[in-house]
Amino acid sequence: MLRILQVPWASPDATGLRAAMYADLAERYPQETAAVERRGGFAVLDDEASAGLVEMVVAYDVDLSSGSRAALGCAALRAVATGEGERVEEVRKVFVLPSARRRGVATAMLEALERSAAGRGVHRVVLETGRRQPEALAGYLRLGYLEIAPWDGMVPDPTSVHLGKVLAAWPQVRRGVAGDGSIGAVEPEERPCRPSC
């Protein structure tokens, strides 16, 4: 069963998934990765990426009979200063292990983060993806993200695509355990969220 759990940035599962993402992107963007490596590589980039963190989630495949779980993917939100008076958060570090792709994992994580952001009064979410990640770009467009201009602090990059999505008010959900053991919103570690949330 797929569960989305809120975890600390430094949790071993989240850190391992971000490291796997770094390796995946290094193959797609070797020149950009070489520049990052000269600055200190993954450790430096990962530390910088944690600035302004609002929320980190990991998607798990949970075996209900044994209680064991396997991390499949991660995603995060960070606060963005737009200077426009609206609350905006940036979707960051969306990654799904190759063996778990095309199973709705990224969609479940994004929908959970969007619901959580809307619950905090966030008006829209933005993200940056790469032109060499056509599967990610197609997925974001399918979920209603639209191409936008780079936001404050973003440096235009020919390999990047900037996307945004206005968040409709998500319906209020009961923040408790439902009959099937899932809950209707992202919750801290050990409190699951249905893929549909």
N, C-alpha and C positions, 0 to 999 in steps of 0.2 A: 504494500500500500504506500502511495506517495504521501509524504508529510513534509510540510514547510515549517522549519523551526527558526526562530530568532536566536542568534548566537553572538557571542562577543567577536569582534574583529580578529583577535589573536587566537581564537579557538583552533586547535590542530586541524579539524576538518576544513574550516574556511581557509586557513593559511595554505593547506595542501592543495585545495582547489584553485586558489589564486596563483600558486606556483605552477600548476598544470596549465592554467590559462596563459601565463607568461611564456611557457615553453611552446604552446600552440601558436601564439602570436609571433614568436621569434622566427618561426618557419615562414610565416606570411609576410613579415616586415623585417627582413634581416638588417637593412641599413638603419632603421630606427632602433632596433634592438642593440646594434653595435654602439650607438650613441649612449643608450641607457647603461650598457655594460661599462663604458668608460667612466660613468658617474657612480658606479657601485652596484649595478645590476638590480636583481629582483628585490633584495633587502631594502635598498634605498627607495626604489619606486613604490614598493608596498607601504613603506612608512609614510611617504608623501601622500599616497592615495587615501590614507586613513583620516586625513585632516577634514574636519567638518562632518564626520560620519554621524548619521542619524540612526541607521538601522542596517544590520547585516543578517541575511537569511541563508540557510543551507537547505537544499532539498534532499530528503532521505527516502530510500526505498526501505520500508520497515516490514519485517516479517512478524506478523501479529502473533504467530504461535510461539516463537522463541524470544521475541522482543529485540532481536538483533537488527541492526540498521547499517546501511551502506550509503555514504555520501555520494550524491549524483551531480550536484551543481550548486552554484552560489550566486548571489546578487546582493547589491547594497544600494543605499540611498545616502546622499550627503546634501547638506544645505547649500543653496546657491544664493549669492547676493546679486540681485538683478538691478537694484536701484530704481525699480519701477513700482514699488509698493505692494507687489503681490508676492505670495509665498510660493517659492519654486524649490524643488529638490531635483538633484541629478541622479539618474540611475547609473550605477557603476558596477564594474566587475561581474557582469553577467557571463557565466560560463557553465557549460554542461559537458560532462565527460563524453567523449565520442561514443562510448558504448551505450549511453543513455539518451542520445539525441533522437529526435523525431518521435518522442513519447509524451510530449506535452509538459516536460519539466520546466523549460524556460517560461512558457506561458503561465504555468501555475505560480512560479516565483514572481513574475512581473505583476500578475493580477493581485497577488497577496500584498506586494509592496505598494501598488497603486491604491488598494483599499486602505492600507495603513496610513499612507500619506494623506489621502482624502479625509480620513478620520482626524488627522492633526490640523486640518484646515488648509492644506496645500492646494493651490489653484491649478498648477500644472507641473509636469515632470519633463525633464529634458535628458538627452543622452548623446553621447558621441560614439559612433561605430566606424568601422573602416570599410573602404571600398573593396578590400580584398577579403571581405567576410560576407559574401552575397547571401548566404543562408541566414545570417543574423539580420541583415538589412531586410530581407523578405519577411522574416518573422515579425520584426517591429512594424513594418507597414501593414501586415495582416492584422495586427492588434490596434491599429488606429493611429500610430505615430506618423507625423508629417514632417517633411524636411523644413528646417528653419535655419536662420542665420546663426552663426556662433554667438553665444551669450557673453556677458561681461567676463573678462578674464580669459576667454578662449582665444587662442591664436589660430587663425585660419591655416589649414593644412590640406594640401591637395589629396592626401590619402584618406581624409576624414569626411564623414557625413554627420551632420548635426540634425537631430530629430527632437520633436516635442509632442506632447499630448496634453490637452486640457482635461482635467479630471472632473467628471460629472460627480455630483454628490452620491457616493455609494450609499445604499440603504443601511440603516443602523442594524447591527447584528448583535445577538445575545452573546456576551463574552463569557461563555461557560461551556462545559462539556455537553455535547449532544449525545443522543442515544448510540451513535456509531463510534464514539470515542474521539470524534474530531470536533474542532471548534470553528467559529466563523470569522476569525481574524488572526493575524500573525500574533503569536504569543511568545514569551521568553522560552528558552531552552526547556525541553521536555513537555511543551504544551503544543500539540500539533495543529495544523491548519489543513483543511480539505483543499485539494487542488482547485476546486471551483471558487475558493474565496478570493 
